[in-house]
Amino acid sequence: MRAASEASEAAAEEPTESKKEKSFMDKFGVIIYIVLWYAFNIGYNIYNKKALISYPYPWACALWQMSFGWLIFVPLWILRIRKTPKLTVSQAVTLAPSALGHLATHVGAVIAFFAGAVSFGHIVKASEPVVSSFLNFAFLGEVMPWQVYASLLPIIGGVGLASASELSFNWLCFGAAMGSNLGSASRAVYSKKVMSGGDIGENMDSANVYAVLTIMATFMLIPISLLIEGPSAMLKGFKIAYSAGGMSFMWQMILSGFYYYMYNEVAFLALGKLDPVSHAVCNTMKRVVIIITAIFVFRNPVTGLGVLGSSIAILGTLIYSLAKNKYAKPLRLFGQRGGGGAWEVSAIFIRPSGPETRD
């Protein structure tokens, strides 16, 4: 009787404990995800730049960081912690252009941070809404309300002012960052135009779509990086960097790859719990925190006009997100979106339609 009574009491306590656990995540889950999102993103920007300083081979670094994700999602599939995605050949071909855009987004950013200051690279990357709006009009015929287009003006002006006053300005950094914006925006346009049917395989949730794009982009990047920088030069540069830095250099490489994948993974969890307005605010603050941290860590000199231009550009991205969320849906001049189950693409991941997300 005593044993039965204790078992009954234990059973009665289990729902209470699970309820407490659920209540904790309901209260603090979003905050935890946002903190991790910021922390991993800051960590990536710092260790990516340090790795590029020690090992000045941006294509090799980009390849390493993209390949590192395999060490995370492949074991999850093998251990059945995460469902394994299943695609046909035709579905993989459909995803290929998105993988190419994913490749351009990442490589462009790495080259930009290699060629110039991390802070300036992020200022230029803040102009992605301008590129996205142009491509949406050119290829999808989407015309947004005038208020949305008006919100692009401070972005253009701010980036221009920051670029003109940037002490370490160079065209490679600016061009690579714009190339990253073009890759991200092109991936989004392609998804709206071609992948709107949602039929891209089994078990293709946001995390698995991101993993599949990473695999495909890695295979695309291998021959390109080897052709541009050469395997012998990569190996020689690695030996020199290791001789100079030892395990410190190795940790820079490892952490840059780890933080790169993890900030994208956690971003999916964070953004999935945020409404569009909250996401716009959090994303704007994230970019501000990264720029300030990069300036503090790497001691990049900035001018008063540079600070002003950066502030205007970043504030413009926030205004753009809020304006796009508030005003009417875009008017489509030509072309039709496919059937139900549309997919959205951000610079981070693809997911079923819901609140818009953008890196």
Secondary structure by P-SEA (a helix, b strand, c coil): caaaaaaaaaaaaaaaaaaaaaaaaaacaaaaaaaaaaaaaaaaaaaaaaaaaacccaaaaaaaaaacccccaaaaaaaccbbbbbbcaaaaaaaaaaaaaaaaaaaaaaaaaaaccaaaaaaaacaaaaaaaaaaaacccccccaaaaaaaaaaaaaaaaaaaacccccaaaaaaaaaaaaaaaaaaaaaacccccccccccccaaaaaaaaaaaaaaaaaaaaaaaccaaaaaaaaaaaaaacaaaaaaaaaaaaaaaaaaaaaaaaaaaaccaaaaaaaaaaaaaaaaaaaaaaacccccaaaaaaaaaaaaaaaaaaaaaaccccccccbbbbcccbbbbbcccccccccccccc
